[in-house]
Amino acid sequence: MAAFTGIVQFAEVGEGNLDFKAIIDQALSSGAKYLLIEQDDQYGRSPFECLATSRQNLIQLGYGDLF
């Protein structure tokens, strides 16, 4: 694990390595009513820029009707 210290980066929904399609589909099939977006670090961008990117990626994944 020492080799990975300090390289963790946070990303907008759909920009990182998490399978958000599978995560969201499972959450919805489990009855989730709300899914929240949280990003610990924006690396110089505004939170609103990051939210806009996440929203656009969610639309491209086919979840535009959830807004």
N, C-alpha and C positions, 0 to 999 in steps of 0.2 A: 504493500500500500504506500510505502514511502515514495515510490516513483510517481504516484498520482497526486501527491500533496501540492496544493497551490494551482492545479490546472483545472479545477472544476469551474465551469462557467454556466451561467444561467441564460436561458434563451426564451424567446417568445414561443407560444404554442405553435408547433409545426416546424420550428427552426432547429430543434435539438434532435436528440436520438431516442426520445420516447415515442411509442406508437400511440399517438393520441386518438386515432380512429378506433383502435381496439379498446382503449381506456374509456372513451366516451360511450361507445356502444355498450360496453359492460355496465357502466354507470346507469345509462338509460334503461337497460333491460332489468337492472336491479331496483328500479323505481326512483332513482335520484331525481329530485325536482330542480336542483340548482347545482351548477358547476362553477366554481370560482377560479379566476385567473390570478396567479400571484407570481411575481418575479422578484427575487431578492436584490438583484443588481441590474442596472440598465446600461452600464458602461458608457456614460456620457449622454445617452439619449433621454428624452423626457418619458415619464411613465405613459403619457398619452400616445407617443409614437409607438411604444412597445405594445400597448393595447390595440392600436390600429393594425399593427402587423399581425398580432394574434387573431384579431377579428377576421382579417382578410384570409388568413390561413384556414380558419374554421369554415369560412364560406367555401373555400376551394375544396375542403374535405367533405362538403355536402351538408353542413349544419347551418346554413343561412336562415333556415326557417325557425331556428331556436331563438333568434334575436327579437 
